[in-house]
Amino acid sequence: MKNIFKPTPDSSKTICLLLFFLLAFVQQSYGQRITRQYNNVSFSEALKDLNARQHKYTINFVYDELEDFKVTKSIRNMSVPNAIMQLIGFYPIRMTQVEDNIIMVECTQKSTLRYKGRIVDERGNAAEYATIALLSPIDSTIVGQGVSNENGYFVIPSNYRKVLARITYIGYKTVNRIFNNTEMGIIRLQPKTMTVKGVVVKGKRNTVKVGLNKITVDVAHSYLQYIGKVTDVLGMIPGLTSDLQLLEGGTPTFVLNGRPVSMAELKAIPASQVNKIVVDSNPTVEYSASNKGVVYITTKTALGNTLSTELSNTSIFARNYVDMANVSINEKYKKVSNILTAGFSYLSTTQIDKTTETVFLPQKDIESAKERHTIGNARMFEWFYSMN
């Protein structure tokens, strides 16, 4: 009887060839995975190194355009595109895969000036993921923004030759400083100390986890749970500006426990109820069509019945007098939430027009200056109501 399981010479050769090609395919696939450690090297040097260590992709970039950006990253068994995205972090740099094997890397904010510096804490340790906003000293508009890397370094392109730098870092006092030089040097932060019901809470480095396109902040195990409302916490999260805009630009969608919510509803939630906050700059299909990012907020427990009120008044004494009063009432019972916000504003303005009249006489000219004051008053009442 013939043994059908006994390999013939031809079948053995075929099996060996299949195993050889399978092994070669596995080695080739594994060879495209990158494991590297970069410590404060320029972005250009890191891209050159990635390009030289694999042959599947061709990485194209302008060397001088990316030389100022320093990176410190640990790359472990990543594909080349994911490794580049990990190196980019919060830098204003964009990666585009033109074809299956061609990758373009470029700076998205091209300018002649770049503000560079390093942020450290009171002990001289690197302040990683601190948020830096460059403002115009004239009208406080944002002219550049960024986030420090693992070594505390940052590079922010801007065409302004004089900026007001506003630096925020969780657990530390906000820094506001004028800079006339693009070399900003070392900026040292001071810890924030708060007193809550007789307990002294000192600012310290909090749990901030940064992944691909995501930042996760553990609010429940940090001092952030003591600072007021959810909106107060959001203003200190890396990846968001102080006015709750994305660093890349645009307004994110705020999702509370899986449900999109308005800013008015977030103002009613105490920070002590929050478990964690995630800033996602690459949202799922559900949100990606209309938004550049999503901020996910989860609470420690399901929010129960609540009733809160807030009354505020703002008076501005400058060339124009402005007085604003606002009251908000937030009520939640079972699954129904009602929000009522009302505001009254009073505006008093004075416009000064200066003119000069000239009378021409045979011997001399007589000039007279006139000044006209135009006074205007305005009153405005706004209200908002929603029920979820």
Legacy VTK file of the C-alpha trace (Angstrom):
# vtk DataFile Version 3.0
C-alpha trace
ASCII
DATASET POLYDATA
POINTS 388 float
0.000 0.000 0.000
1.344 3.370 -0.975
1.927 5.885 1.828
0.285 9.069 0.582
1.699 11.058 3.503
5.301 10.331 2.620
6.702 13.374 0.837
8.180 12.889 -2.564
11.371 14.713 -3.586
9.356 17.171 -5.660
6.878 17.943 -2.892
9.697 18.431 -0.353
11.356 20.922 -2.677
8.053 22.786 -3.112
7.487 22.960 0.653
11.027 24.293 1.199
10.494 26.975 -1.414
7.193 27.993 0.163
8.795 28.190 3.594
11.654 30.257 2.172
9.310 32.778 0.546
7.138 32.910 3.672
10.177 33.578 5.835
11.413 36.240 3.421
7.992 37.905 3.447
7.893 37.911 7.251
11.422 39.330 7.452
10.580 42.002 4.885
7.394 42.958 6.746
9.200 43.065 10.052
11.998 45.072 8.492
9.583 47.927 7.842
8.885 48.277 11.565
11.024 50.887 13.301
12.450 50.794 16.823
14.573 53.848 17.600
15.322 56.287 20.408
15.713 59.981 19.537
16.954 62.392 22.188
16.793 66.104 21.353
17.748 65.721 17.697
16.487 67.900 14.881
13.411 66.743 13.012
15.427 66.730 9.796
18.043 64.349 11.233
15.328 62.037 12.549
13.667 61.868 9.116
17.016 61.157 7.453
17.589 58.331 9.924
14.122 56.858 9.299
14.661 57.067 5.559
17.993 55.240 5.787
16.738 52.411 8.025
14.070 51.093 5.666
13.481 50.766 1.947
9.692 50.594 1.682
9.120 54.364 1.850
10.833 57.414 0.388
10.582 60.394 2.745
10.747 63.805 1.038
11.211 67.043 3.031
13.027 70.370 2.990
15.947 70.136 5.412
16.165 73.794 6.489
12.404 74.004 6.965
12.414 71.399 9.772
15.882 71.809 11.274
14.783 74.006 14.220
12.238 71.478 15.512
13.817 69.196 18.110
12.353 65.783 18.938
12.734 63.382 21.845
10.795 60.186 21.254
10.987 56.464 21.850
9.791 54.615 18.745
8.980 50.951 19.375
7.996 48.554 16.579
6.089 51.164 14.561
5.447 51.528 10.869
7.220 54.451 9.194
4.073 56.639 8.869
3.147 56.047 12.518
6.717 56.782 13.603
6.637 60.112 11.759
3.275 61.012 13.305
4.690 60.173 16.734
7.655 62.485 16.077
5.410 65.331 14.887
3.475 65.483 18.155
2.195 69.054 18.545
4.562 70.658 16.061
2.984 72.572 13.129
4.184 69.878 10.731
2.103 67.870 8.279
2.714 64.415 6.827
1.112 63.456 3.500
1.360 60.050 1.875
1.388 60.890 -1.832
1.561 57.307 -3.085
1.913 53.924 -1.423
5.630 54.444 -0.926
6.188 58.248 -1.015
5.782 60.407 2.104
5.891 64.221 2.098
6.698 66.087 5.330
6.412 69.879 5.534
5.934 72.732 7.990
2.361 74.065 7.909
3.243 77.502 9.316
5.880 79.039 7.106
7.342 82.294 8.413
10.683 84.059 8.567
10.690 84.129 12.391
10.513 81.256 14.841
10.243 81.695 18.585
12.266 79.043 20.399
12.799 78.287 24.060
12.618 75.752 26.863
10.198 75.497 29.767
11.264 73.990 33.102
9.695 73.674 36.538
10.993 75.106 39.811
13.585 72.296 40.075
14.860 72.724 36.527
13.111 69.617 35.188
11.547 69.747 31.740
7.907 70.864 31.673
6.514 68.558 29.010
3.297 69.426 27.181
3.084 72.997 28.440
0.876 75.186 26.237
2.428 78.332 24.754
0.305 81.021 23.082
1.936 84.004 21.364
-0.287 87.096 21.454
-0.054 90.466 19.787
0.818 93.069 22.472
-1.484 95.547 20.709
-4.818 93.719 20.629
-4.056 90.309 22.271
-4.925 88.320 19.149
-3.221 84.934 18.874
-0.321 85.085 16.390
1.188 81.661 17.139
0.792 78.712 19.469
2.340 75.382 20.331
3.178 72.793 22.988
6.535 71.907 24.544
7.994 68.460 23.901
9.335 65.852 26.360
12.464 67.925 26.989
10.503 71.152 27.460
11.596 72.637 24.112
9.217 74.395 21.735
9.370 76.085 18.317
6.548 78.404 17.199
6.615 80.155 13.798
5.327 83.733 13.801
5.882 86.842 11.683
5.558 89.227 14.660
8.780 90.767 15.985
7.299 91.480 19.416
4.953 89.063 21.178
3.285 88.512 24.515
3.900 84.886 25.505
1.257 83.231 27.681
2.417 79.898 29.088
0.065 77.551 30.936
0.986 74.267 32.590
-1.187 72.108 34.779
-0.351 72.739 38.426
1.740 75.876 37.795
1.133 79.608 37.644
0.427 81.109 34.237
3.349 83.098 32.805
2.730 86.294 30.789
5.896 87.874 29.396
6.852 90.209 26.532
9.582 89.001 24.148
11.386 91.085 21.528
13.822 88.302 20.621
12.976 84.992 18.979
15.462 83.254 21.289
13.278 83.098 24.404
15.760 81.103 26.495
14.787 79.092 29.582
11.432 79.952 31.152
11.053 78.735 34.733
7.594 78.023 36.133
6.429 78.399 39.713
4.028 75.890 41.311
0.496 76.956 42.095
-0.706 76.571 45.663
-4.400 76.406 46.507
-6.278 76.217 49.792
-9.421 74.104 49.689
-11.498 73.872 52.910
-8.453 74.145 55.101
-6.408 71.649 53.064
-3.335 72.965 51.253
-2.986 71.459 47.779
0.347 72.114 46.100
0.681 72.002 42.350
2.602 69.064 40.964
3.090 67.333 37.651
-0.121 65.567 36.732
-0.861 62.442 34.769
-0.830 63.447 31.093
-0.690 60.684 28.521
0.066 61.574 24.904
-0.638 59.115 22.097
-1.120 59.340 18.356
-3.436 62.353 17.859
-4.717 62.045 21.440
-4.039 63.660 24.808
-5.517 62.095 27.951
-5.571 64.022 31.239
-6.400 62.222 34.490
-8.425 64.920 36.263
-9.641 62.718 39.119
-6.099 62.150 40.450
-4.803 65.700 40.085
-5.380 69.085 41.662
-7.568 69.992 38.664
-10.575 68.539 40.467
-10.470 71.492 42.879
-10.352 74.459 40.504
-14.048 75.085 39.771
-16.074 74.055 36.744
-15.285 71.800 33.784
-14.723 74.871 31.607
-11.981 76.046 33.984
-10.213 72.693 33.612
-10.491 72.700 29.812
-8.615 76.008 29.645
-5.536 74.287 31.132
-5.518 71.120 29.005
-2.635 70.677 26.509
-3.969 70.743 22.988
-6.533 73.489 23.742
-6.043 77.249 23.936
-7.282 79.337 26.849
-10.433 80.183 24.860
-11.050 76.435 24.265
-9.986 76.305 20.620
-7.849 73.567 19.084
-4.157 74.342 18.696
-4.494 73.429 15.009
-7.366 75.914 14.757
-11.109 75.477 14.941
-13.694 74.777 17.615
-13.921 71.154 18.810
-17.051 69.192 19.627
-17.439 68.593 23.356
-18.827 65.164 24.222
-19.927 64.451 27.796
-20.356 60.760 28.643
-20.964 59.947 24.981
-23.336 62.848 24.271
-22.472 66.142 22.489
-23.136 69.068 24.835
-23.098 72.855 24.709
-20.680 75.097 26.566
-23.516 76.339 28.775
-24.117 72.817 30.042
-20.425 72.254 30.789
-20.341 75.423 32.894
-22.756 73.782 35.332
-20.612 70.698 36.046
-18.105 70.857 38.943
-14.557 69.784 38.141
-14.722 67.368 41.089
-17.175 65.223 39.071
-14.754 64.689 36.155
-12.790 61.482 35.758
-10.735 62.205 32.637
-10.595 64.432 29.562
-9.373 63.293 26.130
-8.509 65.700 23.303
-8.722 63.817 19.994
-7.455 65.682 16.926
-8.325 62.768 14.636
-11.963 61.975 15.525
-14.036 59.027 14.353
-16.253 59.145 11.285
-19.165 60.218 13.484
-17.513 63.617 14.090
-14.758 63.951 11.452
-17.033 65.280 8.711
-17.743 68.579 10.433
-15.024 68.938 13.071
-11.264 68.981 13.308
-11.298 67.553 16.816
-13.379 66.190 19.676
-12.972 66.648 23.426
-14.317 63.647 25.331
-15.261 64.261 28.969
-16.187 61.407 31.283
-17.448 61.816 34.845
-16.775 59.562 37.833
-20.420 58.543 38.025
-23.543 59.250 36.015
-24.616 62.806 36.752
-27.613 62.844 39.071
-30.233 65.511 39.717
-28.599 68.926 39.927
-29.606 72.548 40.358
-27.046 75.318 40.020
-27.058 79.055 39.482
-24.336 81.469 38.458
-24.398 85.271 38.627
-21.599 87.372 37.155
-20.951 91.044 36.456
-18.156 92.613 34.422
-17.363 96.308 34.268
-14.760 97.734 31.899
-13.536 101.294 32.426
-11.544 102.467 29.441
-12.240 104.928 26.659
-15.603 103.187 26.380
-17.558 102.086 29.434
-19.071 98.618 29.302
-21.072 96.868 32.007
-22.289 93.288 31.567
-24.415 91.240 33.973
-25.243 87.571 33.395
-27.287 85.008 35.288
-27.597 81.316 34.432
-29.770 78.590 35.919
-29.041 74.923 35.215
-31.394 72.185 36.350
-31.266 68.445 35.707
-33.932 66.039 36.898
-33.647 62.392 35.878
-33.096 62.491 32.090
-34.316 66.045 31.481
-31.879 68.963 31.604
-32.957 72.625 31.413
-30.570 75.522 30.893
-31.561 79.192 31.084
-29.047 81.986 30.548
-29.864 85.695 30.524
-27.523 88.646 30.070
-27.781 92.422 30.059
-25.124 94.747 28.633
-24.809 98.540 28.811
-22.414 100.377 26.512
-21.457 104.028 26.712
-19.166 105.399 24.005
-17.580 108.741 23.276
-16.280 109.526 19.807
-13.900 112.463 19.449
-13.526 114.130 16.034
-10.811 116.754 15.620
-10.868 119.213 12.699
-8.763 122.210 11.718
-10.136 125.255 9.873
-7.802 127.662 8.036
-8.637 131.259 7.066
-6.335 132.724 4.410
-5.684 136.496 4.836
-3.393 138.760 2.770
-0.815 139.062 5.543
-1.189 135.742 7.370
-3.207 132.574 7.717
-5.314 131.919 10.794
-5.887 128.326 11.884
-8.422 127.187 14.446
-8.804 123.667 15.864
-12.196 122.270 16.714
-13.111 119.162 18.631
-16.486 117.466 18.492
-17.661 114.901 21.047
-20.314 112.384 20.050
-21.763 110.401 22.935
-23.690 107.188 22.352
-25.441 104.769 24.667
-26.642 101.258 23.933
-28.402 98.562 25.903
-28.613 94.912 24.961
-30.498 91.992 26.474
-29.696 88.405 25.501
-31.214 85.148 26.670
-30.752 81.463 25.888
-32.823 78.430 26.829
-32.381 74.756 26.003
-33.873 71.491 27.150
-32.214 68.113 26.628
LINES 1 389
388 0 1 2 3 4 5 6 7 8 9 10 11 12 13 14 15 16 17 18 19 20 21 22 23 24 25 26 27 28 29 30 31 32 33 34 35 36 37 38 39 40 41 42 43 44 45 46 47 48 49 50 51 52 53 54 55 56 57 58 59 60 61 62 63 64 65 66 67 68 69 70 71 72 73 74 75 76 77 78 79 80 81 82 83 84 85 86 87 88 89 90 91 92 93 94 95 96 97 98 99 100 101 102 103 104 105 106 107 108 109 110 111 112 113 114 115 116 117 118 119 120 121 122 123 124 125 126 127 128 129 130 131 132 133 134 135 136 137 138 139 140 141 142 143 144 145 146 147 148 149 150 151 152 153 154 155 156 157 158 159 160 161 162 163 164 165 166 167 168 169 170 171 172 173 174 175 176 177 178 179 180 181 182 183 184 185 186 187 188 189 190 191 192 193 194 195 196 197 198 199 200 201 202 203 204 205 206 207 208 209 210 211 212 213 214 215 216 217 218 219 220 221 222 223 224 225 226 227 228 229 230 231 232 233 234 235 236 237 238 239 240 241 242 243 244 245 246 247 248 249 250 251 252 253 254 255 256 257 258 259 260 261 262 263 264 265 266 267 268 269 270 271 272 273 274 275 276 277 278 279 280 281 282 283 284 285 286 287 288 289 290 291 292 293 294 295 296 297 298 299 300 301 302 303 304 305 306 307 308 309 310 311 312 313 314 315 316 317 318 319 320 321 322 323 324 325 326 327 328 329 330 331 332 333 334 335 336 337 338 339 340 341 342 343 344 345 346 347 348 349 350 351 352 353 354 355 356 357 358 359 360 361 362 363 364 365 366 367 368 369 370 371 372 373 374 375 376 377 378 379 380 381 382 383 384 385 386 387
